[in-house]
Amino acid sequence: MNDALTATMQRVIRRDIQDMHAYAVQPSAGFVKLDTMENPYRLPVHLQRALAERLGAVAINRYPAERNEDLRLALKRFADVPADCELMLGNGSDELISLLALACDLPGAVFMAPLPGFVMYAMSAALQGIRFVGVPLTADFELDEPAMLAAIARDKPALLYLAYPNNPTANLWDAGTIERCIRAVGEVGGLVVMDEAYQPFASRDSMAWLRTYPHVLVMRTMSKFGLAGVRIGYLIGRSVLIGELDKLRPPFNVSVLNAEAGLFAIEHAGEYAGQAEAIRSERDALQARLAVLPSVRPYPSQANMILTRVPDAARAFAGMKARGVLVKNVSALHPLLANCLRLTVGTPDENVQMLAALTAALND
C-alpha cells in the first residue's frame, strides 16, 4: 500500500475501527446454501411474472417517499400495530440497530444483550463508542435470570436487546424471565428491543409486552419472511418514541423497487405463510432425523435454523463443504457454542443433501 495513504488512514480513521474485522460472508456459488437462515422458496412462476410487471412500471426516476409511506402503512396493518404506536422503516434490521445506537449515544450509556447472540448488537455499540455488556446464557442456552437481573441493576443499560427467538441458538426464552427483565430495565430508565427476526417460524411473539410496557420496542424484518434480498426491516414502539428515532432515519432509506416488492409480498402474504408452514414442518422433521445421529445434539428450535453440537465442528464443516453443502460453523462466536454448527432449514431436497453430507462428514 502507498506509504502516504497508510499514514493518512492511520491519522483519520479511528484506531478501534482499524482493529476490527468486517462482517464475514461466505462465498456460496455452487453450494447447497444453508448458512444464512434464508427462506429457500422462490415465488411461483405466475407471481414472479406479476412482480416483474409491477417492478417494471415503477418510476425509478423519482425518489421513493410516497411508496415508502405506502409500505409503512401496509406494514402497520399487517403487523396489527396498536393505536398508540407507530412503525419506522429500516434498510433491513441492521440499519435500525445502527440508528438505535446513534440515538442512544449519551455519555456513560451501556448496551446489553445475552450471549451468544446476534453480533450486530455489540458491533453497533462499538462503532458508536458505547460500552456493551454481554450476559452469558446458561449451558442449555436459556436466560440466566439472576445474572441478567444483577447486570441490569449494576449497569443500568440504556438499551437491552432480547432476540425472540435467539440467533444462533434458535430458542424462545421463558416468558416469565423475559417479563421480569423488561420490568427491571424499566425501573432503571432503559429501553428493551425485542428482536423478532424469526417471528414467522415461532409459536409466540412479543406484542403483548409492547402493549403493556411503554419502554418496549419490537423489531422485525421481511428477510426471513422471504425477502432477504429486498432489505426491509421495521421497528414498532410508542408514537412519541418512534418519532424521536425517526429523526435519524435517512429520508429515502428504502428504495422504490424494494418498497414495491415489499408491498407485493404483503398483498400475497398467504403464499409466504404457506412457505413458513413448510419450513416449520421441515424443521421438525430435520430435528428428529438429527437426533438419531450418533454423537449429534440438535437443540430445540423456534426459528428456521437448528443449532447442532457435533464432536468436531471444524471437521464436520469442512467435510460438508467438500460435499457441496454450506452451513455455518459458529464455534468461535462464544465458548458456549463449542463444536456447534448452525444449520439453516432448506427445502426437502436440500435437507436430505445436508443430512447426507453431515453423516458422511462425521464418518471422515
ChimeraX attribute file (.defattr): number of C-alpha atoms within 10 A of each C-alpha:
attribute: neighborCount
match mode: 1-to-1
recipient: residues
	/A:1	5
	/A:2	7
	/A:3	8
	/A:4	9
	/A:5	10
	/A:6	10
	/A:7	10
	/A:8	11
	/A:9	13
	/A:10	12
	/A:11	10
	/A:12	8
	/A:13	10
	/A:14	11
	/A:15	11
	/A:16	10
	/A:17	11
	/A:18	11
	/A:19	8
	/A:20	11
	/A:21	7
	/A:22	9
	/A:23	8
	/A:24	6
	/A:25	8
	/A:26	11
	/A:27	9
	/A:28	15
	/A:29	9
	/A:30	9
	/A:31	14
	/A:32	20
	/A:33	25
	/A:34	24
	/A:35	21
	/A:36	19
	/A:37	24
	/A:38	20
	/A:39	22
	/A:40	17
	/A:41	14
	/A:42	12
	/A:43	15
	/A:44	9
	/A:45	9
	/A:46	9
	/A:47	15
	/A:48	12
	/A:49	12
	/A:50	12
	/A:51	17
	/A:52	12
	/A:53	11
	/A:54	14
	/A:55	18
	/A:56	11
	/A:57	10
	/A:58	14
	/A:59	11
	/A:60	12
	/A:61	7
	/A:62	9
	/A:63	14
	/A:64	22
	/A:65	15
	/A:66	13
	/A:67	19
	/A:68	24
	/A:69	14
	/A:70	15
	/A:71	23
	/A:72	20
	/A:73	17
	/A:74	16
	/A:75	19
	/A:76	19
	/A:77	12
	/A:78	12
	/A:79	13
	/A:80	10
	/A:81	19
	/A:82	17
	/A:83	10
	/A:84	11
	/A:85	19
	/A:86	19
	/A:87	24
	/A:88	22
	/A:89	26
	/A:90	26
	/A:91	20
	/A:92	21
	/A:93	24
	/A:94	17
	/A:95	20
	/A:96	23
	/A:97	23
	/A:98	18
	/A:99	20
	/A:100	19
	/A:101	25
	/A:102	18
	/A:103	15
	/A:104	19
	/A:105	18
	/A:106	13
	/A:107	9
	/A:108	11
	/A:109	19
	/A:110	22
	/A:111	26
	/A:112	25
	/A:113	24
	/A:114	23
	/A:115	23
	/A:116	21
	/A:117	23
	/A:118	19
	/A:119	13
	/A:120	15
	/A:121	21
	/A:122	20
	/A:123	19
	/A:124	21
	/A:125	24
	/A:126	17
	/A:127	15
	/A:128	15
	/A:129	18
	/A:130	21
	/A:131	18
	/A:132	21
	/A:133	19
	/A:134	18
	/A:135	21
	/A:136	20
	/A:137	19
	/A:138	14
	/A:139	10
	/A:140	11
	/A:141	21
	/A:142	17
	/A:143	22
	/A:144	16
	/A:145	18
	/A:146	11
	/A:147	15
	/A:148	23
	/A:149	18
	/A:150	13
	/A:151	16
	/A:152	25
	/A:153	14
	/A:154	10
	/A:155	17
	/A:156	21
	/A:157	26
	/A:158	22
	/A:159	23
	/A:160	26
	/A:161	21
	/A:162	23
	/A:163	25
	/A:164	26
	/A:165	26
	/A:166	25
	/A:167	22
	/A:168	27
	/A:169	26
	/A:170	24
	/A:171	23
	/A:172	22
	/A:173	17
	/A:174	11
	/A:175	12
	/A:176	10
	/A:177	16
	/A:178	20
	/A:179	13
	/A:180	14
	/A:181	21
	/A:182	24
	/A:183	17
	/A:184	18
	/A:185	23
	/A:186	20
	/A:187	12
	/A:188	15
	/A:189	13
	/A:190	22
	/A:191	21
	/A:192	25
	/A:193	25
	/A:194	26
	/A:195	25
	/A:196	21
	/A:197	23
	/A:198	25
	/A:199	23
	/A:200	25
	/A:201	23
	/A:202	19
	/A:203	10
	/A:204	13
	/A:205	17
	/A:206	19
	/A:207	17
	/A:208	8
	/A:209	18
	/A:210	21
	/A:211	18
	/A:212	9
	/A:213	17
	/A:214	17
	/A:215	21
	/A:216	27
	/A:217	25
	/A:218	23
	/A:219	27
	/A:220	25
	/A:221	26
	/A:222	23
	/A:223	20
	/A:224	23
	/A:225	22
	/A:226	22
	/A:227	19
	/A:228	16
	/A:229	11
	/A:230	19
	/A:231	20
	/A:232	26
	/A:233	21
	/A:234	21
	/A:235	23
	/A:236	25
	/A:237	25
	/A:238	21
	/A:239	17
	/A:240	12
	/A:241	16
	/A:242	17
	/A:243	15
	/A:244	11
	/A:245	18
	/A:246	20
	/A:247	11
	/A:248	13
	/A:249	16
	/A:250	11
	/A:251	12
	/A:252	15
	/A:253	16
	/A:254	24
	/A:255	19
	/A:256	23
	/A:257	20
	/A:258	21
	/A:259	24
	/A:260	22
	/A:261	20
	/A:262	23
	/A:263	20
	/A:264	17
	/A:265	20
	/A:266	19
	/A:267	12
	/A:268	13
	/A:269	14
	/A:270	11
	/A:271	14
	/A:272	21
	/A:273	15
	/A:274	11
	/A:275	21
	/A:276	21
	/A:277	13
	/A:278	16
	/A:279	25
	/A:280	21
	/A:281	14
	/A:282	18
	/A:283	26
	/A:284	17
	/A:285	13
	/A:286	22
	/A:287	20
	/A:288	12
	/A:289	13
	/A:290	20
	/A:291	14
	/A:292	11
	/A:293	15
	/A:294	11
	/A:295	12
	/A:296	17
	/A:297	17
	/A:298	22
	/A:299	18
	/A:300	17
	/A:301	22
	/A:302	23
	/A:303	29
	/A:304	27
	/A:305	31
	/A:306	27
	/A:307	25
	/A:308	23
	/A:309	19
	/A:310	22
	/A:311	15
	/A:312	16
	/A:313	22
	/A:314	17
	/A:315	16
	/A:316	25
	/A:317	24
	/A:318	17
	/A:319	21
	/A:320	24
	/A:321	20
	/A:322	13
	/A:323	18
	/A:324	18
	/A:325	25
	/A:326	27
	/A:327	26
	/A:328	20
	/A:329	23
	/A:330	20
	/A:331	18
	/A:332	12
	/A:333	16
	/A:334	12
	/A:335	12
	/A:336	17
	/A:337	22
	/A:338	17
	/A:339	20
	/A:340	28
	/A:341	25
	/A:342	25
	/A:343	26
	/A:344	27
	/A:345	29
	/A:346	27
	/A:347	18
	/A:348	17
	/A:349	9
	/A:350	17
	/A:351	21
	/A:352	14
	/A:353	18
	/A:354	27
	/A:355	17
	/A:356	15
	/A:357	21
	/A:358	25
	/A:359	18
	/A:360	14
	/A:361	20
	/A:362	21
	/A:363	8
	/A:364	9
